[in-house]
Structures are given as C-alpha cells and as structure tokens.
Amino acid sequence: MKKRPLLMIPGPIEFDPEVLHACGAPTVSHVSAEFIDTFGRCLERMRTVWGAPNGQPILLAGSGTLAMDTAGANLIEPGDRALVLSTGVFGDRYADLLSRYGAQVMVVGAPLGETIDFSEVDTVLKNGCFKLMTATHVDTSTGVRIDAERFGELARAHGVLSILDGVCSVAGEPIRQDAWGIDVVLTASQKAIGVPPGLALLVVSEAALAAFESRQSATTNYYADWGQWIPIMHAYEERRPSYFGTPAVNLVAALDVGLEQILTEGLRQREDRHRRIGSACRAALTALGLEVVPTSEDHAANTLSAPRCPPGIRCANLLTAVREAGVTFAGGLHPEIRTSSFRIGHMGSVRETDVLTAVAALETGLLACKAPVQPGVGVAAAQRVLTAGS
Ligand code: PMP
C-alpha cells in the first residue's frame, strides 16, 4: 500500500516526476556552458510565462520572501511613500518589509474574506504622493484574489510603481505583466510554477529599473542588490560565464523543465485547468456545507481553497483524520481564523483526479469527526463541475 499522503497544501505542492528527476541529476559547474544555457533559457521562458516580453527577469536562490525583499530593497529609499493593498498575512508582511527600508507605509486593507475596493485605492492615490504600491494577487492566508489588471491600470494612471506579489498566482491565475502595466511581478518556485522550494523569481519593468538606477543612495541589502544581479542575468542571457553568488544549480535545472511543461501545456489551458479545479473544489465544499473564507466566487482564488471548519469540529482533528485518509491539507494561517479554517492547495501539476481524491478524503475525515455529511455528496458536486461541457 502507498504510504505517502497526497500533498494538497498551498505550497510546496506535489511536483511532477520529470521536474524532480531534473533536480536529482548530477550537479554541473555553475559556469559550464551547459548550465549557462539552462539558466539563460529559464530567463527567456520567464518572460513568456509572465507576459512580459520587455521585462528583466531575475532568478535568485531563496524563497518568495526574498523575491518580495529584493523588490522592496531596490525600489524604496528612506522616506519614500508606499501604499500596500492587503488582503491578508502576506500583504501585511509587505508593509512590514517596506518599512524596514525606511518607507512611510500606508495600508489599504479589506475585511477578512473581502477583496480590495479599488475606488478607495483611487481616492487614496489621488490624495497621496506615493512612489510605489504593492498588492498580493492571491493572499494564501485568505484565498482572496484581487483584480490584478485593475491594480496595474490604477498604478499607471497615477504614475506609481507597482509590485504584484504573485507567489500564489503566477502560472496558475492569469497574469499579463506588460499588458496590465505592472512593474514587478514576483513569485517562488514551490507554488504554481511547480519546482521544489528554493528559487525566488521576478520580472522587472524598464520603469522600475530606471527608478532603481536613479536612486540617491546604495541599496542597503547586500545579497538582494539588483546592481549585483542584473549584470549576472544579462551574462546568462548572452550565454557568458559570470558570478556573484552561487546559483541553486539543481533547482535551476528543474525550473527549466517546469517552465517548459508550463509552455507546452499552454498558458490559457493551464489557467482554464486551475479555474475548473478551483470551481470544482469550492462546489464540493459548498455541497458538504462548508463555508469558504472569500466572500464571493468572483474573488475566490483558483490556486487554493480556504474553507472554514464546520461548527463543533476541531480543525486539528479534522486535518488528522483527512491525513489518515491519505491527503495532507494545511491549517489556517490568518490570525483571525488560524484554528477555525484550513487550506487546500490545488495548483501547478494538480490533476482533476487529485481534487476528487482530496474531496473524498475530506468526506472521510468529516465522517470520522461525526459531521452530519452525506458520503459522496462533495465528490459528486466536484465531478459535475469537472465534467460540465466535456
Ligand atoms: N506571498 C505569498 C502570497 C505567499 O503565499 C507566500 C508563501 N506562502 C509568500 C509570499 C512567502 O513565500 P516564501 O514562504 O516562499 O518565503
């Protein structure tokens, strides 16, 4: 019998065997022609996945927080005003991060489960003199997705630099960085990109690079300094050896395979698959009588679901019972719902049968916890969504 549970958390996810195979191949020199070519190709492929033919891709060893950090460190100087749109824990993290670099930060938040009200943002931008604005495309603590196109449009209309935290969205939810006018879109490898944890990935616009180049003071973060890394990225794309810090050689080889898989599937098809699977998961939860944290289907993310635990059931007990049924979910993260909600990740290489398995394990767990559910109701609801139109 298989012992390994199916990993359905919002990152790290289940990785495709070909990606893992590439990761486990013998390590090559980071200045070999073979590796330089792999790295260069990753940068080129990032532009396509991000929809940013004119952007500068940056690929660093580190997690998503480093991707956030490098954008903040290079675009903020002490005293700059920054507007943070927060729909959960990761928006709040960006506010904290930017203030460490001396930014005067203002936060526009949303009640738990709600999305950003862009008319409020428009008013705030009219009245303030902001250099930069950030938003979290999908906040993994709430499962709320914001309208990233509107975010880019407003930033452009007000002449403000924009940073989109796409850690839980890039390669899962639609993103068209150049068309939507977003200056930095950042992510990490372990989510919808589908590569083990350890890579920070971002694409930077010409306007953001110009803002970086016109800084009055040097970037105070040594490792994350674009002045160090951008020449390295240029060298890789020109297939020249270079060095600042040792790249995560094996992870970059895995990324090359992961990005190729994304492009082979096709971005539109991949987005549709995430949309179908996300809707199926939410339909199953509703059929089982579980509420989700996002207050509307219109702003519920398709990369994860954030259900609330049914009344009278301890979330920790439910997650243990689900794990015994063969599937791992994540606990709550947002402080207001940490012990009363949980999270189901469904992104990257996730298949329709994975979501059906996850829902079946959830039903088994609910029954083990004596919840009054009808077995099979969730699976049937998910299946109806998955088979609609086929
Ligand atoms: N932003 C979002 C939206 C995230 O989901 C996460 C990770 N869950 C991060 C930032 C931070 O990424 P990491 O854990 O890789 O540092």
Boltz pocket constraint, residues with backbone or C-beta under 6 A from the ligand:
constraints:
  - pocket:
      binder: B
      contacts: [[A, 10], [A, 11], [A, 63], [A, 64], [A, 65], [A, 66], [A, 90], [A, 136], [A, 138], [A, 139], [A, 140], [A, 165], [A, 166], [A, 167], [A, 168], [A, 188]]
      max_distance: 6.0
